[in-house]
């Protein structure tokens, strides 16, 4: 499977495209704020809400795991979305692949 960005003969992303993605994705570093905020909000609602309405404290403890799982799911979804967004972006005009490509 060639590199999905520049079609270099590599098993996945080539080193140059991976480096460009790493630089590009830093523009969107604030994505983690809403992802962690959503996970924390769910953890608080479940973790604090379950004991308040009279459910077992074990369910409140499980709320932390639910919030963390929510964060991990949103993080994975966000990373995949940014990869797809980067792939639709055009290559730089003077892009020359490294040697051996």
C-alpha positions in Angstrom: 0.0 0.0 0.0 1.7 3.3 -1.0 1.7 6.4 1.0 -1.8 7.9 0.8 -0.5 11.4 0.4 2.4 11.3 -2.1 2.1 7.7 -3.4 5.6 6.8 -2.3 6.3 3.1 -2.1 6.1 2.6 1.7 4.0 0.3 3.8 2.1 3.3 5.2 2.7 7.0 5.5 6.2 8.0 4.3 8.5 9.9 6.7 8.2 13.2 4.8 4.4 13.1 4.8 4.3 12.1 8.5 6.6 15.0 9.4 4.4 17.4 7.4 1.3 16.1 9.2 2.9 16.5 12.5 3.7 20.1 11.7 0.2 20.7 10.3 -1.8 19.1 13.1 -0.2 21.4 15.7 -2.4 24.2 14.4 -5.3 22.2 15.8 -3.7 21.4 19.2 -6.7 22.9 21.0 -8.9 20.0 19.9 -7.9 18.2 23.1 -9.7 20.9 25.2 -13.2 20.0 24.1 -12.4 16.3 24.1 -11.2 16.3 27.7 -13.9 18.7 28.7 -16.6 16.4 27.4 -15.1 13.4 29.1 -14.8 15.2 32.4 -18.4 16.5 32.1 -19.7 13.0 31.6 -17.5 11.7 34.4 -19.0 14.4 36.7 -22.6 13.8 35.7 -22.4 10.0 36.1 -19.9 10.1 39.0 -21.7 12.7 41.1 -25.2 12.2 39.8 -25.5 8.5 40.5 -24.9 8.7 44.3 -27.1 11.8 44.4 -30.1 10.0 43.1 -29.5 7.1 45.4 -27.7 4.6 43.2 -24.8 2.6 44.4 -21.4 4.4 44.9 -19.9 1.8 42.6 -21.8 3.3 39.7 -20.3 6.7 40.7 -16.8 5.2 40.5 -17.7 3.6 37.1 -18.6 7.2 36.0 -14.9 8.0 35.9 -14.3 5.1 33.6 -17.2 6.1 31.4 -15.8 9.6 31.2 -12.3 8.4 30.4 -13.6 6.0 27.7 -15.6 8.9 26.2 -12.4 11.0 26.1 -10.5 8.2 24.4 -13.2 7.6 21.8 -13.5 11.3 21.0 -9.7 11.6 20.7 -9.5 8.7 18.3 -12.3 10.1 16.2 -10.7 13.5 16.2 -7.3 12.2 15.1 -8.9 10.2 12.3 -10.8 13.3 11.2 -7.7 15.4 11.1 -5.8 12.7 9.1 -8.6 12.7 6.5 -8.6 16.5 6.5 -4.9 16.6 5.9 -5.2 14.1 3.0 -7.7 16.4 1.2 -5.3 19.4 1.6 -3.0 19.9 -1.4 0.7 19.1 -1.6 3.0 22.1 -1.4 4.0 23.4 -4.8 7.7 22.6 -4.5 7.2 19.2 -2.9 9.9 16.8 -3.9 9.9 13.4 -2.3 13.1 12.3 -0.5 15.7 10.2 -2.2 14.7 6.7 -3.4 11.1 7.5 -4.2 
